[in-house]
Amino acid sequence: MYRIRFHGRGGQGMKTAGRILGTAFFLEGFEVQDSPRYGAERRGAPLTSAVRAARSPIYERGIILKPDLVVVADDTLVPIPVAGVLQGVEDRTAIIIDSEISEPEWHQRLQINSVIHTLPAPKELDRAELPYVGSLCAGAAARLTGVISRATLEQAVLEELHEFKESVIEENIERALNGFDLLADYEGTVIENTDPTALNYQPPQWIDLPNESVNLAGPAVHGGATSVEVRTGLWRTMRPIIELDHCNKCTWVCGSFCPDSAISVDPDGFPEIDYDHCKGCLICAAQCPPHAISVIPERDSIEKEEA
């Protein structure tokens, strides 16, 4: 069975990438599962899409714990533990990363023996606005399996995106075939994982642990303000900026619409954004009556702070 996991952010097309690859497998005669997994359905939030394909019925369900191939559309997700990019990665697992960073440098950073392939990432575009990256990743993944043809990949894109404009479909086909061609030298390097059968199953050796008193072992589920320790601002790809010269101090608007209560009021009555917990959903910018909240790429704001 092929087990392939896509990682990206909301809005980058990873759900579509999984659907395109799953349809391509199906057109080649495979039994297929493809399903996305995400928390908040919001642009910029980490998400995964799982694809399973086999010549026989598939009885597995849920997330893929031991992938044969991991495809990463946004390299900023790699160091974020909650994204789970490296979960279950073994030496035999192939990795595709859409990144400006070279393959040798990724090996040095990650200290893993897995084969790593990089796809060229445009430098001039913000990652949240990167167009058609899902199709590019689906095409690259299809080539590494070695069981999907160019014609099948093109047909899969047509079937999954048939409701879109012709120009959008053509652009997605071009990007998918581009990804397919970029990894031509590595065709067939991703192979199906052969799991041991249930007949050879060996139960684990359980370790008995003594019970501790609840004062030591009880979880602090009733402890307040624990979520403040989770720096969800790391998810952000676009940053809202309040232009005080245009602000009318109607903080009940932006503050009420913020789903994470990341907007407070400073002593002068102006709204103030908690960037440690602002996820960059940009609802505040959409709701601001005087349009006093502008939006810039997070990368630009980091460069300004460093300067």
C-alpha positions as CSV (number, residue, x, y, z in Angstrom):
1,M,0.0,0.0,0.0
2,Y,1.2,3.5,-0.8
3,R,0.8,5.9,2.1
4,I,1.4,9.6,1.2
5,R,0.9,12.6,3.4
6,F,0.6,16.2,2.3
7,H,1.4,19.1,4.6
8,G,0.5,22.7,4.0
9,R,-1.5,25.7,5.2
10,G,-5.1,26.5,4.7
11,G,-5.5,28.1,1.3
12,Q,-2.5,26.4,-0.4
13,G,-4.5,23.6,-2.0
14,M,-3.3,20.6,0.0
15,K,-6.8,19.2,0.1
16,T,-7.0,19.5,-3.6
17,A,-3.6,18.0,-4.0
18,G,-4.7,14.9,-2.2
19,R,-7.9,14.7,-4.3
20,I,-5.9,15.0,-7.5
21,L,-3.4,12.3,-6.5
22,G,-6.2,10.0,-5.2
23,T,-8.1,10.3,-8.5
24,A,-5.0,9.6,-10.5
25,F,-4.4,6.4,-8.5
26,F,-8.0,5.4,-9.0
27,L,-7.8,6.0,-12.7
28,E,-4.8,3.6,-12.7
29,G,-6.9,0.9,-11.1
30,F,-6.0,1.3,-7.4
31,E,-8.3,1.2,-4.4
32,V,-8.0,4.7,-2.9
33,Q,-8.6,6.8,0.2
34,D,-7.9,10.5,0.3
35,S,-9.0,12.7,3.2
36,P,-7.9,16.0,4.6
37,R,-7.4,16.7,8.3
38,Y,-7.4,20.1,9.9
39,G,-8.6,22.1,12.9
40,A,-9.7,25.6,12.2
41,E,-10.8,25.9,8.6
42,R,-8.9,29.1,8.0
43,R,-6.2,30.4,5.7
44,G,-2.8,29.9,7.2
45,A,-3.7,27.1,9.7
46,P,-1.6,23.9,9.4
47,L,-3.4,21.0,7.8
48,T,-2.6,17.6,6.3
49,S,-4.1,15.5,3.6
50,A,-3.7,11.7,3.5
51,V,-3.7,9.5,0.5
52,R,-3.7,5.7,0.6
53,A,-3.6,3.5,-2.6
54,A,-3.5,-0.2,-2.9
55,R,-4.4,-3.0,-5.4
56,S,-6.5,-4.6,-2.7
57,P,-9.2,-3.3,-0.4
58,I,-8.0,-0.8,2.2
59,Y,-9.0,-1.4,5.8
60,E,-6.8,1.3,7.4
61,R,-8.4,4.4,8.6
62,G,-7.3,7.7,10.2
63,I,-4.0,9.6,10.0
64,I,-1.0,8.1,8.3
65,L,1.6,7.2,11.0
66,K,4.3,5.7,8.8
67,P,4.3,7.5,5.5
68,D,6.1,6.3,2.4
69,L,6.2,9.9,1.1
70,V,5.8,13.2,2.8
71,V,5.0,16.3,0.7
72,V,5.5,19.7,2.3
73,A,4.1,22.7,0.4
74,D,5.3,25.3,3.0
75,D,8.7,24.9,4.5
76,T,7.9,27.1,7.5
77,L,5.8,24.2,8.8
78,V,8.8,21.9,9.3
79,P,10.1,23.3,12.6
80,I,6.6,23.6,14.1
81,P,5.9,20.5,16.2
82,V,2.1,20.8,16.0
83,A,2.3,20.5,12.2
84,G,3.7,16.9,12.6
85,V,5.7,17.1,9.3
86,L,8.3,14.5,10.5
87,Q,5.9,12.3,12.4
88,G,6.7,8.7,11.6
89,V,9.4,9.5,9.1
90,E,11.8,6.6,8.6
91,D,15.0,6.2,6.6
92,R,12.9,4.7,3.7
93,T,10.5,7.7,3.7
94,A,10.9,10.1,0.8
95,I,10.3,13.8,1.4
96,I,9.4,16.6,-1.1
97,I,9.7,20.2,0.1
98,D,8.6,23.2,-1.8
99,S,11.5,25.5,-0.7
100,E,14.3,27.8,-1.7
101,I,16.6,25.9,0.7
102,S,18.9,23.3,-1.0
103,E,18.6,19.6,-0.3
104,P,22.0,19.3,1.4
105,E,21.1,22.1,3.8
106,W,17.8,20.4,4.6
107,H,19.7,17.2,5.4
108,Q,22.0,19.2,7.7
109,R,19.1,20.9,9.4
110,L,17.0,17.8,10.0
111,Q,19.7,15.2,10.5
112,I,17.7,12.4,8.9
113,N,18.7,9.8,6.3
114,S,15.5,10.1,4.3
115,V,15.8,11.1,0.6
116,I,14.8,14.8,0.3
117,H,13.7,16.4,-3.0
118,T,13.1,20.2,-3.3
119,L,10.8,22.0,-5.6
120,P,11.6,25.6,-6.7
121,A,9.6,28.1,-4.6
122,P,9.1,31.5,-6.1
123,K,10.8,34.2,-4.1
124,E,8.6,37.1,-5.1
125,L,5.3,35.7,-3.7
126,D,4.1,35.3,-0.1
127,R,3.5,31.7,0.9
128,A,-0.1,32.3,1.6
129,E,-0.7,33.6,-1.9
130,L,1.4,31.0,-3.7
131,P,-0.8,29.9,-6.6
132,Y,-1.3,26.3,-7.8
133,V,1.2,24.8,-5.4
134,G,-1.2,21.9,-4.7
135,S,-1.1,20.8,-8.3
136,L,2.6,21.1,-8.4
137,C,3.0,18.9,-5.3
138,A,0.5,16.4,-6.6
139,G,2.4,16.1,-9.9
140,A,5.7,15.6,-8.1
141,A,4.2,12.9,-5.8
142,A,2.7,11.1,-8.7
143,R,6.1,10.9,-10.5
144,L,7.8,9.4,-7.5
145,T,5.4,6.5,-7.3
146,G,6.1,5.5,-10.8
147,V,2.6,4.0,-11.4
148,I,0.9,7.2,-12.7
149,S,1.3,8.4,-16.3
150,R,1.3,12.0,-17.5
151,A,-2.1,11.4,-19.3
152,T,-3.6,10.0,-16.1
153,L,-2.4,12.9,-14.1
154,E,-3.8,15.4,-16.5
155,Q,-7.2,13.6,-16.5
156,A,-7.2,13.6,-12.7
157,V,-6.8,17.4,-12.7
158,L,-9.6,17.8,-15.2
159,E,-12.0,15.6,-13.2
160,E,-11.2,17.3,-9.8
161,L,-11.3,20.9,-11.2
162,H,-14.0,20.6,-13.8
163,E,-16.2,23.3,-12.1
164,F,-13.5,26.0,-12.5
165,K,-12.8,28.3,-15.4
166,E,-10.9,26.9,-18.3
167,S,-7.9,29.2,-17.7
168,V,-7.7,28.0,-14.1
169,I,-7.8,24.3,-15.2
170,E,-5.1,24.9,-17.8
171,E,-2.8,26.6,-15.3
172,N,-3.3,23.7,-12.8
173,I,-2.6,21.1,-15.5
174,E,0.6,23.0,-16.5
175,R,1.8,23.1,-12.8
176,A,1.0,19.5,-12.2
177,L,2.9,18.3,-15.3
178,N,5.7,20.7,-14.3
179,G,6.0,18.9,-11.0
180,F,5.7,15.6,-12.7
181,D,8.7,16.5,-15.0
182,L,10.9,18.0,-12.4
183,L,11.3,14.7,-10.6
184,A,11.6,12.5,-13.7
185,D,15.1,11.2,-12.7
186,Y,13.5,9.8,-9.5
187,E,10.5,8.0,-11.0
188,G,9.5,4.9,-9.0
189,T,11.7,5.6,-6.0
190,V,8.7,5.6,-3.6
191,I,7.7,2.0,-3.1
192,E,4.8,0.4,-1.2
193,N,5.4,-0.4,2.4
194,T,4.9,-4.1,3.1
195,D,3.5,-4.4,6.6
196,P,3.7,-7.7,8.6
197,T,0.5,-9.7,8.6
198,A,-1.7,-10.2,11.6
199,L,-0.5,-13.8,11.7
200,N,3.0,-12.7,12.7
201,Y,1.8,-10.1,15.3
202,Q,3.7,-10.0,18.5
203,P,2.0,-8.3,21.4
204,P,4.1,-5.6,23.2
205,Q,5.8,-6.2,26.5
206,W,3.7,-4.2,28.9
207,I,5.3,-2.4,31.8
208,D,3.3,-2.1,35.0
209,L,3.6,1.3,36.6
210,P,2.6,1.9,40.2
211,N,-0.3,4.3,40.8
212,E,0.5,7.7,42.1
213,S,-1.8,10.0,44.1
214,V,-3.9,12.4,42.2
215,N,-2.0,15.3,43.7
216,L,1.0,14.1,41.6
217,A,-0.5,12.5,38.5
218,G,-3.8,14.3,38.0
219,P,-3.9,16.6,35.0
220,A,-4.6,20.3,35.6
221,V,-7.7,20.3,33.4
222,H,-9.3,23.0,35.6
223,G,-6.2,25.3,35.5
224,G,-7.0,28.6,34.0
225,A,-5.2,30.6,31.3
226,T,-3.2,27.6,30.0
227,S,-3.9,28.4,26.4
228,V,-1.9,31.6,26.7
229,E,1.3,29.4,26.6
230,V,0.4,28.2,23.1
231,R,2.0,30.8,20.7
232,T,-0.5,30.4,17.9
233,G,1.0,33.5,16.2
234,L,3.5,31.1,14.7
235,W,0.8,30.0,12.3
236,R,0.5,33.4,10.8
237,T,1.5,34.1,7.2
238,M,-0.1,37.6,6.9
239,R,0.0,40.2,9.6
240,P,-2.7,42.9,10.3
241,I,-1.3,46.3,11.0
242,I,-3.4,49.0,12.7
243,E,-2.9,52.5,11.2
244,L,-3.7,54.7,14.2
245,D,-4.0,57.9,12.0
246,H,-7.2,56.3,10.4
247,C,-8.5,54.5,13.5
248,N,-11.8,55.7,14.9
249,K,-11.3,53.8,18.2
250,C,-14.4,51.7,17.5
251,T,-12.7,48.8,19.3
252,W,-16.0,47.0,19.9
253,V,-16.0,46.0,16.2
254,C,-12.5,44.5,15.6
255,G,-12.3,43.3,19.2
256,S,-15.7,41.5,19.0
257,F,-15.0,39.9,15.7
258,C,-11.6,38.6,16.6
259,P,-12.1,34.8,17.1
260,D,-9.1,34.5,19.4
261,S,-9.6,37.6,21.6
262,A,-6.2,38.8,20.4
263,I,-7.3,42.5,20.2
264,S,-7.3,44.6,23.4
265,V,-7.6,48.3,24.1
266,D,-4.5,50.4,25.1
267,P,-4.6,53.2,27.6
268,D,-5.3,55.8,24.8
269,G,-8.4,53.9,23.6
270,F,-6.8,52.4,20.5
271,P,-7.0,48.7,19.6
272,E,-3.8,46.7,20.2
273,I,-3.0,43.3,18.6
274,D,-1.4,40.5,20.6
275,Y,0.8,39.1,17.9
276,D,1.8,36.0,20.0
277,H,-1.8,34.8,19.6
278,C,-3.0,36.5,16.4
279,K,-3.3,33.7,13.8
280,G,-3.7,36.0,10.9
281,C,-7.3,35.2,9.9
282,L,-7.6,38.9,8.9
283,I,-11.3,39.1,10.0
284,C,-10.4,42.3,11.8
285,A,-9.2,43.9,8.5
286,A,-12.4,42.8,6.7
287,Q,-14.7,44.2,9.5
288,C,-12.9,47.5,10.2
289,P,-15.4,50.3,9.2
290,P,-12.7,53.0,8.4
291,H,-10.4,50.4,6.8
292,A,-7.7,51.4,9.3
293,I,-6.2,47.8,9.4
294,S,-3.8,47.0,6.6
295,V,-2.2,43.7,5.8
296,I,1.4,42.8,5.0
297,P,3.2,39.5,4.6
298,E,4.6,38.2,7.8
299,R,8.0,37.7,6.2
300,D,8.2,41.5,5.5
301,S,7.4,42.4,9.1
302,I,10.1,40.0,10.4
303,E,12.6,41.6,8.0
304,K,11.6,45.1,9.2
305,E,12.0,44.0,12.9
306,E,15.4,42.5,12.2
307,A,16.6,45.6,10.4
